[in-house]
Amino acid sequence: MRNKKDSSKNSNIVEFPNLAKKLTDKGMKALQNKQINDAIAYFAQLIELEPEHPQGHYGTVLCFIELERFNEAEKWCENMLEDDIGDYYEVMKVYMLVLVQQGKFEKVITVLESVLEAPHPSKAAAVFEQTLHLAQEAINNEEKEEIIEIEDDELQLLIKELDNAVPEKQLHAIEMLSRIDNSKIIDAYKTFLKDEQKDPFLKSMILQSLREKNIDEAILIHKCNKKMTVYPNKLQDVFKDEYVLPVKQLLNEHIEHQNPTLYGLNLQIWLHYLYAIYPLVPSDHNANVWAGALHKVGAFFNGIEIEVEELAACYKVEKSSLLDAERQLLEIERNTFQGREFRHQN
């Protein structure tokens, strides 16, 4: 990447009227048509013409992402942030997406904890905080936690925390209890799972813990206005490919290249929804319906207005089906502990 002070134009370039705009348009069109090498060439010419042209740099990052050259995209984003090129929040969100794609969760945490020390607009702060939590959660999941032993009075205090009115306290209790092998915990979890008022997201965490412990007894669950009995050791993985991949592919086709930030947010909302309703599955098995609904919800969270009729036509689904799926997504965002994005904007 060129240094700011290296702003002299190459003498071989012959300037034409609106050349920067033409190079930008050609670069974006080539990118959308997956002619990535051509797109890189156009953006390189644009940067040579105007070394600090935001779209030239942003487009180059998108090309690297498309080619899965995430390390190069990471370095380019860092240089853009350092040289103050482009919209800070857009570059930061793409930067975080690139780090997550590489599994660099510790770096995500380090960067975002520093960034969040300063005030930011509510929408940007919400995205940063949600990304920070996901990174922290990913690291926690990667660590193989050993079974710990505690005194009975400490155990009772943790079990009591499951009824704490503060969700963060409940979360901490679940994380600790999941590392302890004691039959009293199973009984406490059963009580939690059948309580209609308890948070669906936290219930999913408990089910995952019981599944990992290979619990083979019948467990009654009350979730999303439904009652069911499950055997934790027979539960399938929460993120089944048959639900994740088709929707991800549709979002990729319709959103990723035009707005990678919106694409990343939509994936987060979708994975959060699947996790929160687990072990239930989406009521509508049409991936187009959920992709269209996610597009609408994600756009709403980013302050983008899109007519539902336009989305229904784009994803080739009935308007009523799309609106019903949108309602279900928003309900989870409103009513679960991890629905931070919605709460920051309302």
Secondary structure, DSSP 8 states (H G I E B T S, - for coil): ---TT-----TT----TTHHHHHHHHHHHHHHTT-HHHHHHHHHHHHHHSTT-HHHHHHHHHHHHHTT-HHHHHHHHHHHHHHT-S-HHHHHHHHHHHHHHTT-HHHHHHHHHHHTTS---HHHHHHHHHHHHHHHHHHHHHS--------HHHHHHHHHHTT-SSHHHHHHHHHHHTT---HHHHHHHHHHHT-TTS-HHHHHHHHHHHHHTT--S-EEEEETTEEEEE-GGG---SS-HHHHHHHHHHHIIIIITT-HHHHHHHHHHHHHHHHHHTTS--S---HHHHHHHHHHHHHHHTT----HHHHHHHHT--HHHHHHHHHHHHHHHHHSTT-HHHHHT-
